[in-house]
């Protein structure tokens, strides 16, 4: 039986540049990247699996055209987190959560529903 490492839920509060307001823009970006890479290092060391939780109330890009079901309409900060997370979840304002399929290989790139909450395209 294969034993997988435990999940570690990560939100943008754990690494985003907005958490470093006392620094300059460049320093905040460097600090954000360093924090994200530290989380990814722990994942690669086998300490945990990363579940990235994007919150509609906090991370959805402002604007009337933003779609809360589309993962790429969220301010993720370091794109490495979205790419390296084992699982991406969108948490809606009502508290409901949906897993977002992120296809990472050439074989799965053509599958429908990638990037959409629950794998269902909603426009």
C-alpha positions, 0 to 999 in steps of 0.5 A: 500500500502506498502511503501519500504525504498529508495535504497542506492547504495553502492560500494566497495569504501564505505567500502573496506579495500583498503580505509584504506591504512594508517593502518595495515592489521588487522586494515584495515580488522577491519575498513572494517568490521565495515563500512560494518556492519554500512551500514547493521545496517541502512538497518535493521533499515529500513532507506534504502535498499542496492543495491551493485554495483560491477564495472568491471573496479574496482572490478573484480579480476585480472587474465585471467580466471576472468569472468565479468558476475560471481558475485563471481569473484569480490573483494567484501571485506566484504562478508556480503555485498554480502549476506545482500544486497537487490540487487546486480548489476554488472556495466560493463566497457561500463556503462551497468548494470545488476541485479544479482540474489542471491538466499538466501533460500534453496528453491531457491538454486537450481534455475539456473542463481544464481550469473550470471549477468541477471540470464544467465549463460555465460562461 
